[in-house]
C-alpha cells in the first residue's frame, strides 16, 4: 500500500474536518472524518480493529505523519502539543486525537512551572472538548475558565519534582509571576 499517497489523502480530509468544525458544519465534518477513517482502514487491511494499537499500526503511522509541528496549535483531530497561557495558568497542551464522528476530543493539560498556580494540585488535568465554531485554543480556554476556582491552586510539592517538559517547551519564555503563599510570602514563578 502506498503510504505517501494515502497520507496526502488523509491530510486533505483532516484539513476539511478542521475547516468544517470551525464553520459549525457538523454533517460535513462527519463526512470528512469518515473519509479519513476509510483511509486508515484501507491501510490496516480493511478493518478498524487494531488500527491504533501500537506505533506501527496504520492509524498511528498516519496520525504521526500528520502531526502539527512541535509548539504549534494543532487542528481539530490532529496530534500535537503547544504551550497555552490563560488566566495565570501555563500548560503544556497535548492532543493525540484523530478526526472522529463524535467531535469529542481528549486533551491533556500539564503544568510546566512546578511551583506555579494550576487547575489541579497534581499539575495534570485531562479534559474533553468539543466546540463547533471555535479553534482548539478557544475551547480549552473555556474549559480552563470553568475549572478555575478563585485563582487556581498551587501544585502539591510531591508533584513538583515529577513535572517533565519536552525540550522544545522548556525553551519557551514564560511570564514570571508572584503569588501569595499561605504564609503571606510571595512566591516568584
Buried (B, 14 or more C-beta within 10 A) or exposed (E): EEEEEBBEBBBBBBBBBBBBBBEEBEEBBBBBBBBBBBBBBBBBEEEEEEBBEEEEBBBBBBBEBBBBEEBEBBBBBBBBBBBBEBEBBBBBBBBBBBBBBEBEBEBBBBBBBBBBBBBBBBBBBEBEBEBBEBBBEEBBBBBBEEBBEEEBBBBEEEBBEEBEBBEEBEEBEEEEBEBEEEEEEEBEB
